[in-house]
Amino acid sequence: MSKTQTEKPKKGEQERDFFCVVSDAFRVFARRSSVILGSAWAFAGAALVILVWLLTGPTFHFSDTWQLIINTATTIITFLMVFLIQNTQNRDAKAVHLKLDELIRAIKNARNELVDLEDLSDEELQKLEAQFQRMRRRAENDDRSPSRLVDPVESAAITR
């Protein structure tokens, strides 16, 4: 290997490492922020800020600048909170999916084709939902038949 060939992977590793560090830092920041900002204390603090803003209204003669301050502040905070909330929800949803996938995999009689349902199209999900509704109705109508039994024709239609 020449000197330039050995330098290129190191440069790529440094960029990837930097991206991973930034990504991990944002993940930790988003998780901690969601815990703090989702607390009753954060709500009380926000309510206090609004109350102070309202009480200062007469002092500033309810001016346009007075209104602009709260409008700008709430817009910026809302904009940033969208990203924090989305990040934590994505991670939580992924964790739940992985846990459910593991349960499906571990249960002997479970249908493994139910793993990774989030990758199915809307049409496939609607077919699967209809299948589960039919299974529930059969179980309600006939107490002797186990509700876990799946008609093979129905199951094959979903996995195609």
Order of alpha helices (4+ residues) and beta strands (2+ residues): alpha-alpha-alpha-alpha-alpha
